[in-house]
Amino acid sequence: MQGKQSKPIDVAVGILMRENGDVLLGQRPEGKPYAGYWEFPGGKVEQGEDIFHALQREFVEELGVHIVSAEPWCCVEHVYEHAHVRLYFYISREWEGEPQSLEGQAFAWQGGYSVSPLLPATIPLLEWLDRVRYPHN
């Protein structure tokens, strides 16, 4: 078990955003910590890999989607019972392919976040994301 003293694990996280503002959330598969919780897709950054390339690799491996471009959005650290993570969020409006469940995970396009439970690190980001998706509200 890792604690607050441990060095954070860098994680690339992607927010695929459709023109209507809907975003893709994935459900963590069985066998992983927080199985059944919903989150934005992504994964660990490998040693020597930059964040954007890690994001591209993870989306191909998990969802069969190639991210063409993405903008860095924010970085958040969160300490879970099992890990201390530093999450690098990117927003992508340009990708190739339709998401597929390559790791047995469920996924859903969401505009109003009707899925639950949400992964704890994801919850505070949803309000921030609404400001990006709907800047005039």
C-alpha positions as CSV (number, residue, x, y, z in Angstrom):
1,M,0.0,0.0,0.0
2,Q,1.3,3.5,-0.9
3,G,0.7,6.5,1.3
4,K,1.1,10.3,1.2
5,Q,4.9,10.0,1.5
6,S,5.2,8.0,-1.7
7,K,6.2,9.6,-5.0
8,P,3.0,10.1,-7.1
9,I,2.3,7.9,-10.1
10,D,1.9,10.0,-13.2
11,V,-1.3,9.2,-15.1
12,A,-2.5,10.5,-18.5
13,V,-6.3,11.0,-18.5
14,G,-8.3,11.9,-21.6
15,I,-11.6,13.7,-21.9
16,L,-13.1,12.9,-25.3
17,M,-15.6,15.8,-25.9
18,R,-18.2,15.7,-28.7
19,E,-19.5,18.8,-30.3
20,N,-22.6,18.8,-28.1
21,G,-20.5,18.7,-25.0
22,D,-21.0,15.0,-24.1
23,V,-17.9,13.3,-22.7
24,L,-16.8,9.7,-22.5
25,L,-16.7,8.0,-19.1
26,G,-15.5,4.4,-18.6
27,Q,-16.2,1.9,-15.9
28,R,-13.2,0.3,-14.1
29,P,-13.2,-3.4,-14.9
30,E,-13.2,-6.2,-12.3
31,G,-9.8,-7.0,-10.8
32,K,-8.7,-3.3,-10.6
33,P,-9.0,-1.1,-7.5
34,Y,-12.3,0.7,-7.4
35,A,-13.8,-1.9,-9.9
36,G,-17.2,-0.7,-11.0
37,Y,-16.5,3.0,-10.5
38,W,-16.8,5.4,-13.4
39,E,-13.9,7.6,-14.5
40,F,-12.3,9.4,-17.5
41,P,-10.2,6.8,-19.5
42,G,-6.4,6.9,-19.3
43,G,-3.5,5.1,-17.6
44,K,0.0,5.2,-16.2
45,V,2.7,7.1,-17.9
46,E,5.6,4.7,-18.7
47,Q,9.2,5.7,-17.9
48,G,10.6,8.0,-20.6
49,E,7.2,8.6,-22.1
50,D,5.6,12.0,-22.4
51,I,2.1,12.6,-21.2
52,F,0.5,13.1,-24.6
53,H,2.1,9.9,-26.0
54,A,1.0,8.0,-22.9
55,L,-2.6,9.3,-23.5
56,Q,-2.5,8.2,-27.1
57,R,-1.2,4.7,-26.2
58,E,-3.7,4.2,-23.5
59,F,-6.7,5.1,-25.7
60,V,-5.5,2.7,-28.4
61,E,-5.0,-0.1,-25.9
62,E,-8.2,0.5,-23.9
63,L,-10.7,1.8,-26.5
64,G,-9.2,1.4,-30.0
65,V,-9.3,5.2,-30.5
66,H,-6.5,7.3,-31.9
67,I,-6.3,10.7,-30.3
68,V,-5.3,13.2,-33.1
69,S,-4.9,16.2,-30.9
70,A,-5.6,17.2,-27.2
71,E,-5.1,20.2,-25.1
72,P,-3.6,20.0,-21.6
73,W,-6.4,21.1,-19.2
74,C,-5.4,20.5,-15.6
75,C,-3.3,18.4,-13.2
76,V,-4.7,17.0,-9.9
77,E,-3.0,14.9,-7.3
78,H,-5.1,12.5,-5.3
79,V,-4.2,10.0,-2.6
80,Y,-6.2,6.7,-2.7
81,E,-5.7,3.9,-0.3
82,H,-3.8,1.9,-2.9
83,A,-1.9,4.7,-4.7
84,H,-0.8,8.4,-4.8
85,V,-1.6,9.6,-8.3
86,R,-0.8,12.8,-10.3
87,L,-3.5,13.0,-12.9
88,Y,-2.8,15.0,-16.1
89,F,-6.1,15.8,-17.8
90,Y,-6.3,16.5,-21.5
91,I,-9.4,17.5,-23.5
92,S,-9.6,16.0,-27.0
93,R,-12.2,17.1,-29.6
94,E,-10.3,15.3,-32.4
95,W,-9.9,11.5,-32.6
96,E,-10.3,8.7,-35.0
97,G,-12.4,5.6,-34.5
98,E,-15.3,4.8,-32.2
99,P,-14.7,3.6,-28.7
100,Q,-14.7,-0.2,-28.2
101,S,-14.5,-2.2,-25.0
102,L,-11.0,-3.8,-25.4
103,E,-10.5,-4.4,-21.7
104,G,-14.0,-5.6,-20.9
105,Q,-15.0,-2.2,-19.5
106,A,-18.4,-0.5,-19.9
107,F,-18.3,3.1,-21.3
108,A,-20.9,5.8,-21.9
109,W,-21.2,9.2,-23.5
110,Q,-22.5,11.5,-20.7
111,G,-23.9,15.0,-20.7
112,G,-25.4,15.0,-17.3
113,Y,-23.4,12.3,-15.5
114,S,-26.1,9.7,-14.9
115,V,-23.6,7.0,-14.1
116,S,-22.5,6.1,-10.6
117,P,-20.5,5.6,-8.5
118,L,-17.9,8.1,-9.8
119,L,-14.2,7.6,-8.9
120,P,-13.4,10.1,-6.1
121,A,-10.8,12.0,-8.1
122,T,-13.3,12.5,-10.9
123,I,-16.0,14.2,-8.9
124,P,-14.5,17.7,-8.3
125,L,-13.5,17.9,-12.0
126,L,-17.0,17.6,-13.2
127,E,-18.0,21.1,-12.1
128,W,-14.8,22.5,-13.6
129,L,-15.5,20.6,-16.8
130,D,-19.0,22.1,-17.0
131,R,-17.4,25.5,-17.2
132,V,-15.4,24.4,-20.2
133,R,-18.4,22.6,-21.9
134,Y,-21.0,25.3,-21.2
135,P,-19.0,28.6,-20.7
136,H,-22.0,30.8,-20.8
137,N,-24.1,29.1,-18.1
